[in-house]
Amino acid sequence: MKSLLPLVAQSDILALATPVYVDGMTGPMKTFMDRLIPLLKGRVELRDDHMRHIVREDVKQGKVVLLSASGFAEMDNFDPLISHVKAATRNLGREYAGEILIPGGWLLLRSKAMEEVTGMVRSAGVELVEKGRIPGGLSRKIHELVSRDEVVDALNAYYGKFE
């Protein structure tokens, strides 16, 4: 963290990338988030009518974006993760600039639609740099590329071999 904290402190955009594991971020990502605390002072202030630690003077007030994939097909599997990242973003005094979510990710990544997803993600990155936000609705468009039935069938076929 000694080498990472100065980079995070001066970043315009902090991209957090984690798969969904048991309704949230991975353990290493949670540890990374916890270890960002030195960017804040111990003292608190009221910000948006909520107690928050004061951001140190040498820390940029940049943005945070979330990149995540889930093995399951439903979009609501991302809700706890999004909520957690948004809360951490507020605590860091940053702006949440959107997310790119890939439900049924492992199946989608092996499908013919992967080229289309890659193009969408590339365009979203351009929009993030130019307009400061990930375009709304992107994750829904990605979600439409793989059906839940396909994900269920593929998961059951794969894991059925081990039972």
N, C-alpha and C positions, 0 to 999 in steps of 0.2 A: 504494500500500500504506500510505502514511502515514495516510490517512483510514480504511482498512479494518482495520488491525491493532487499534486500540482497540475497534472494533465486534466483531471476532472474540474478542478477549480477554474481553469482558464478555458474550458470548452464552451463553445457556442451551443453545441448540441451534444447531449449525452444519450447515446443509443444503448438501451438495455435489452439484451437478447437472452431469452431463456425459454426452454420448452415448458409446457404446463406439466407439473409433476404433482399428483395428488392435490389438485385444485389450487396450485400456486406455483411460485418460482422454485427453482432448484435450491438446495442447501448452499452451494457455493455463491449463487447470486444473492441470496439473503445475507450471507456473511459479508459479501462485498458492500451491499447497501448499508448494513450495520456499521461497517468500517468507514463510511463517509462522514460519520459524526464529527471528526476533527475540522470539517469545513464550517462547522457551526460553533458559536460560543455557548457556554453553559447557561448564561443568562437567557431569559425569555422576553418576548414582547407579544402583544396582541396584534395579530395580522389576520384580516378577514374575520374578525370577531372570534379568533381561536388562538390559544396559546401556541407559540412556535419559538424554537430557539432562534437567536439572532444569527444571521448569516455573516460570516467574517468579511471584513472590508475588501480583502484581496480575492474574493470569490465572485466570478461572473454570475450574473442573473440570466443564465442561458435557458435552454429548453431541454426537455426530456422526451424521447420517443421510445415506444415499446415494440419489440419484434418478438413474436412468439408463435410456436406451433403446438398443436395438440394432436394426440393420436385419435381422439374421439371427434365426431363430426359436428356436434352441436356447438353453436357460438357461445352459449351461456357457460360452457366450461372455462372460458377466459375471464368471466366476471370477477371472481375473487382476486385474480392476478391484476387485472386492470385497476380494481379498487385500491389494492395495496400500492401499486406503482404511482397512482394519482396522489395518494396520501403522502408517500415519500417525496414526491415532486413538490407538493405544497410545503412540506417541512424543510426542503432544501431551498425554498424561495425561488423555484424555477417554474417555468410554464410547461404544462403538458401539451405537446404538439401533435399527439395522435399515435396511432398504432397500426402495425401490419400484423394481422393474425391469420394463421394458416391452419384451419381445422382439418382433421384427417390428413395431417401433414405428410406422414410417412407414405401414405398411398398416393397422395397428390404428387409428391416429388418423383414418384415412379410412373406417372401417367403421361399421356400425350399432352395434357394441359400445362405441363411444367414450363414449356416455352412461353405460353401466354402469361403465366404467373410471373415469370422472370421479367417480361416486358412491363407488366403492371407495377412490379416492385421498383424497377429502374425508373419508370415515370414518376412514381411516388417520391423517390429520392430527389429527383430534379425539382419537383414541386416543393418539397421540404426546404431545399436550399433557396429557391426563388421566392416562395411565398411564406415560408416559416411554418408550414403545417403539412402533415400527411393528409391527403384528400379523404374526406368523409366518404363512407360507403365502399372503400376499397376492399376491406375484409369481407364484406357481404358478397361482393363480386367473386372473390376467391372462393368463398364458401359454396357458391352455386356450381362450381366446377366439378365437385365430387359429391355424389349422393350418399346419404346416411346408409342406405341399404348396401351400397358398394363397400363402405367402410366396415359395417357389421359382418358381411360375408367374408371379406378379406381377413379381418381379425380372427374370426372363428376358424377359418381354414388354417391360418398360421398357428394359432395357439392350440387348436385341436390336435395337432401332431405331438404335443407334449403332455397330453392328459391321459 
